[in-house]
Amino acid sequence: MAEITLPYTPIEDIPKIHARARAAFRAGRTKDVAFRKAQIAQVGYMLKDNEEAVIAAMKHDLGRPPLESEMMDLSPVYAEVRAAYANLDQWVKPQAAEFSLNFFAMGPKLVAEPKGTVLIIAPFNFPAFLLFSPLVSAIAAGNAAVLKPSEQTPAISKIFAELLPKYLDPELYHIINGGVPETTKILELPWDHILYTGNGRVGRIVATAAARHLTPTTLELGGKNPVVIDPRVDLDLAARRILWGRFTNAGQICLSPDYVLVPADFQDKFVAALESMYKTFYPDGPEKSDSFSRVVTKAHTQRIKRLVDETTGTIVCGGQSDVETRYIAPTIVRDVREGDSLLSEEIFGPVLCIVPVKDVDEAVAFINRGDHPLAIYVFSEDPKFEQKVFSNTKSGAAVTNEVVIMPGVHGLPVGGVGASGYGYYTGKHAFEQFTHLRVSLKNPSWVDKIAFGFRFPPYTPSYRKNMRQMGGRLPPRPAGGLAKAAPKRWAFWLAFALVGAAAVLTRQRQLRLA
Ligand code: NAD
């Protein structure tokens, strides 16, 4: 593969790009919904017209099969374009506030306004989807946007920087390319919202930088997604879907299943099913397969290789690697125990660990000792098993008998909780991230004559009465709460009375004796 050098944006140009985007936003072009829709459509055509070149760049940077690029990187952007284009008129409609007799005359409503000039920082693993799906939402909400693609995918980031100004308004929408120094400079500037997708270490840097300007952020982070297996599961289905989710894009998927918690006495059976499925995926071996990607960089290949080399589990499939060609064989490791290298960090590579546990309770306890993941997967036909896992854990998504596909499901956003991030992307949920709901009302002068006149001094006792009448009553007092509180108070007074009576009787007795 020929090396491609990504031209970085000169650092001194970065504040100028920010200023240009801000000035273009203030010029007001994005107020027009028809303009936004045209720009949204252009995002689609930018990719559609150049699909082969983009897919070739993805092949270069990620060694990725064209089908995976089309299915998981480009098609989801087209879906976002279609959804935003079709629904924008509805999304931007002012929302009337809940009806209230006191306030309806003022016509209270919420108006969806753009936040301003927003920053979108994307990672390498789905370079089109994670850059342009938030861009579609940012445009839909009426913002100017600056995009920072990953420097780890030079061919892709280069082609995107060339295409963007040819298709979109070149004053409102910009790409800045670069590495840590460039991104550090970008983060010094005051943005109106930052949506960052990537690892949690950098997520913390982004959130800290944003805090200096009180910039709201959306953090789409990663983590380790567990799978919990019910031994009564459809084994073939579980094996096929789990292996697909782990090995697609060479495991570089934030929602990829990372480890499988399986009852210890079921491990042999489960692993046998995985092994036979593995053979059907790669009949001539994965290294020669056209259906298997490469790791993004030599550094990441080296990192994953180290995790595999240091495991104390047993490798049952794969295990081979070649750092020069960024190849890590799809690998299955069984008997992985707590404290293992493979459980020490998000693998983000094509390695699936099988962790034996006693039962579902131990599986739940295992999950709860870690950070809240982006997704928890359960393979089971038993709703009680499913609920045992989901109602005792927390995660961005709770999914049964499926993995990874959630970002493609219309109407479901992607978002983490705790260490896997906060906020959402895709569809209306992402539109809302980039929207400021501006409160609006218009109060006619006559309102003061029939209500609210009491707020003007000098205050009189009747004003206070009027005010209270408008406020209405509190909800009914909870009976259970009273019942609990009452015995305690009774018990206190009863004890007080008994001690008092005893003291009086004792004193009388003493006096009599005296
Ligand atoms: P990456 O290395 O491409 O970095 C992501 C972005 O952060 C890049 O644009 C990069 O330039 C920037 N960056 C790197 N170091 C920085 C620094 N010191 N200061 C400021 N910016 C910096 O990709 P990555 O972070 O390795 O991405 C993989 C991670 O992203 C995984 O943890 C994965 O789970 C997560 N991810 C999450 C989602 C989601 O939806 N929650 C989606 C995809 C990936």
Residues whose N, C-alpha, C, O or C-beta is under 5 A from the ligand:
A	BS01	NAD	I121 A122 P123 F124 K148 P149 S150 E151 Q152 G178 G179 V180 T183 T184 T197 G198 N199 V202 I205 E220 L221 G222 G223 C254 V414 S420
